[in-house]
């Protein structure tokens, strides 16, 4: 069990015991002591509600977040659905993916992009990719693409030598599953489909923590002045590797989960090892005038814990 879950469950247990004692004894108290006891009961009860929402409420919500990003090279508006970090496994399985698919279909996209970390791969021995089967409903209807994330490779830290943060390479399971579902995986590759009678290029890199990356395939990006390119990188830091003078028109990333726990006024609690900094943990930001959209993801890492960060599917209109 993740240490935060232990802390949360431990707090709930202790808080219930303390509330019971204070509630039992409050009638014997008078004046300031009684006010203190009643205040403590209220505060502890509020903490219990927050703890329950962190483990049971937020992880089970799912919203469609809409963003509009202007790309001058686009003549006819295109709707892209971007979903990252589904992380099926111990806590979220086929029913969750079916819920995601249903939400995506309701958004009527022109294209679907999966931003990596499709499986949790956090110490189990099962083939978690089997829970991704409902994604075939998307590939049958829309151009659908995917990139790999660090969890596919079982790498939990950018320090590849840290054996304690590795859970085994399951990338072949995911690759085989996505091939079966007819979802192309962009691993240092480009593809330029026609969407609404206009060409748009997608370039996806492999996970920067796990595999060597290169941009050799970018030479296939023709008519750069007229054809837009979207750069898909699981980790937002991928943009720092971009080699070309011609910048991507948009970067789509995930990985951070928005910190999973977002403290109002402070920011993300969970650290994702992103060199760009916490500014790039969620939403639309800019790096060297390049728009980067970072999704907070649809699943969780290291346990079903979220606060102030709702699992999302992003509907991007360009």
C-alpha angles and dihedrals in degrees: 000000000000113000092239090056089051090051093047095047090043091052092050091051095047093043092053091051093048093046090051092052094046092046091051095048102036094092089061092054127085138194118347093359091059092047089050092050093049091047091050091051091051094047094046091047090050089051090052091053090050092048092050092048089050093057105026109023112038098041090054097050121093126188137179108232115200124213131175117205122180118227112178094208092062112095100176116038115253127203115215124187112208121188125170139178099023087160100187116192135086097006107024122041143159096319090057092051090048089053090051092049092049091051092048093050090051089057092059097219129191091214139010125213124190112205103206137264091086090159131042098222093183103150105307122123099216126103097255092183089081088077089064094069095107088066088080087078087066098046090050091057109027140030099267127189136178141194129201126254134202093262091061086061095041093242114142098175138038085237099086091190092064099102092183090065095052126091103176135284110278096163094114090058091053094044091050091048095049091047088053089050091049093242112143115225115215108214105171086327141124131219127180113198125182110247118182090347093305130102120241123177127218121196117188127184130205118253110294094216095050115032139027112267130206138172100215091122090063088085086079089065098104130180089024094177091061107024116072122217129209116204114213117198124161091215117048088224087073089086090067088067095054105126105190132096086218102078124215114259092226138004121211118197143159131169099110101076084209085280087298087243114057116188110206110242092013107054135218117008099192117071119224099184094245113161093202088068139239092300087077096050095101144002132009117332136153132239116186087343091305114127112235120189114196116193120213086219136233098258140039138250122225096003141342096291127137136145127182088350114097119200107254148197111201122220107199121190114198 
